[in-house]
Amino acid sequence: MNLEELDRVLDGARHAPLSEADCNQLKGALHALAAMLAPPRTTEKTSAVLGGSDGSNTAGETPPDTQASGKTGHGRNGAEAFGGAPKVEIAHQKLAHGDRCPECGKGNVYGQKEPKVLVRIVGQAPLAATVYSLERLRCGACGQVFTAPEPEGVGPEKYDETAAAMIAQLKYGSGTPFHRLEQLEGQLGIPLPAATQWEIVEEAGELIKPARDELIRQAAQGEVVHNDDTSMRVLRRAREPSDERTGVFTSGIVSTGQGWKIALFFTGRQHAGENLADVLKRRAAELPSPIQMCDALSRNVPKLPSGVEILLANCLAHGRRQFVEVAANFPEQCRHVLEMLGQVYGHDAEARERDLQPDERLRFHQERSGPVMDQLHQWLEAQFAEHKTEPNSGLGKAIQYLLRHWRPLTLFLRQAGAPLDNNISERALKRAVLHRKNALFYRTLNGAQVGDIYMTLIHTCQLCGANSFDYLIELQRHATELLVQPGKWMPWNYRDTLAQLRP
């Protein structure tokens, strides 16, 4: 590009409109400049942040296997992946085990271990309707009207448990707003107003609320609790004149124990730390102090009464992100930090692959990750002590973040079971973020609390590998039993409870 020519074009534009030739020349220069800009990064992997121009493999990332074949699979789901589909067994119409072979007439046929499997998928509306037309007959003498009996299995309610479960699954599990579902069902010939949808899920939410309350009680007994929050909008919220807070938040708390994970959601004026403090009030006094994982924001740390303690751990991924954000300006220093943290994450991945117990994982990290973190700590301190980094620069602030929170960031080196990061809570909050993105807001706090109930049950099912749609149906059908013994209706054991109820 000729800069003098571009200057002439811009100066001329002050006095007269651009000619077509000058406009094309200026447009070409802008397009060339845009092509030189770096594309937006969609991942925080070390290789994507710093690039691999030097040809070296970043630490913590597995180099490609040159010996492996390029074929890794066909990418299709096998029949075993369709866990929610009904299974239909079809016997051979003419032959049975031990019969004479009709082809050769000499041998006998025997059943094979693996049958031939066919998967057939059909489309259907999210909510389907059936119109029953019951014939009525009237006596000409006495006027008595005789109506045909209802078919077996048709309940008294217009909207049954499956309708409420599907609406809740779409709204609070998949982020489909009520008005969008109303439009879809209307196009399919099944009117379903948004106001009706809300009435259905509100009524069902009251029935299944004991399950959410029991999840809160059991989450308080967890070994590790993760928490974080995100902003939320509530249109109609009564606020006391003395209340200085104007924001509304949705807090996500994920509690883990032996063989279970529980996700809790709370929407209101309280921060994540305050909601966690309310949950921990239900913790049994004889249990040891839990590990709390969160980022370094003070509002995420609960203010607990005297005698109640927690072991605070901070998210190492948040500390790493400080260097990701300034990697373009300090590539060499950030590469060093990211590669060392990559080694620690590589060790943690190896511990998961080996299925190490908490004590074994602690010793493994102390042996492998301890020296790495000690070396990183010395390097961070040397940046300031030897005046290699300006404290007020972007890199300096990232280093200060790690040094300021070093002990909670390295709890995994001192406490068995302490996680490295808060990613599980971040993923849980994506459910609330999806609702905020699609539905934009809750109308009232009551609507937000109903959403919290469903999000808690649906995401807990996801963490436990349970079918959330089936779970919501069974909770409604057994609301009486749920109210009496809610502990038997948790996502990880409700199937056993159903089996005991069946004759």
Buried (B, 14 or more C-beta within 10 A) or exposed (E): EEEEEBEEBEEEBEEEEBEEEBEEBBEEBEEEEEEEEEEEEEEBBBEBBBEEEEEEBBBBBEEEEEEEEEEEEEEEEEEEEEEEEEEEEEEEEEEEEEEEEEEEEEEEBEEEEEEEEEEEEEEEBBBEBEEEEEEEEEEEEEEEEEEEEEEEEEEEEEBBBBBBBBBBBBBBBEBBBBEBBBEBBEEBEEEBEBEBBBEBBBEBBEBBBBBBEBBBBBBBBBBBBBBBBBEBEBEEBEEEEEEEEEEBBBBBBBBBBEEBBBBBBBBBBBBBBBBBBBBBEEBEEEEEEBBBBBBBBEBBBBEBEEEBEBBBBBBBBBBBBBBBBBBEEBEEBBBBBBBBBBBBBBBBEEBEEEEBEBEEBBBBBBEBBBEBBEEBBEBBEEBBEEEEBEEEEBBBBBBBBBBEBBEBBBBBBBBBBBBBBBBBBBBBBBBBBBBBEEBEBBEEBEBBBBBBBBBBBBBBBBBBEBBBBBBBBBBBBBBEBBEEEBEBBBBBBBEEBBEEEEE
